[in-house]
């Protein structure tokens, strides 16, 4: 992962703003600053490194908290004075524990589908750690693979029945149930949402290449 640093326009203070974005959900996670050294370290280690303006030193995101950011893509804008870094976050970006530092808003807005999916995945992960709790998710983890597979089979059948009846609301309800139980299975088998998106992208690229041949 390299870019020509000579194309990057660092400010008078030797810094450039870096927008950090979740590579999967496209959610903006944080804004920080880099100098040449932290940018080089970011490209070399494939982890985000920044320059602290208050402490006047380099810092590696997640070095203390464990909430590292694995770099997937690195871009710079048309003027070369702003970086956009797409990452796979290994935890919350914000020191408050929020996924993104940008959670304050002056306008009401709908929860984005990707944000809701991430929250659901996080909740399922927490329930697995709290396996003795009274939650339905913890119950599924206690029962194990066969129980989860049975529920997936049942929900898939319900989706088919709803579709045959052309009942839109029933289909929405049952697909929601199927999605939830599938996410529980993925957590049990340690399949990440990123694994699915990468496989879909791989298929999309292969299909496009074959079409052009």
Secondary structure, DSSP 8 states (H G I E B T S, - for coil): ----GGG----TTS-EEEEEEETTT--EEEEEEE-HHHHHHHHHHSB-EEEETTTTEEEETTTTTS--EEEEEEEE-TTS-EEEEEEEESS-SSTTS-S-S----SS-----HHHHHHHHHHHHHHHHHTTTSSSHHHHHHHH-HHHHHHHHHHHHHHHHHHHHTT-HHHHHHHHHHHHHHHHHHHHHTT--HHHHHHHHHHHHHHHHHHHH-
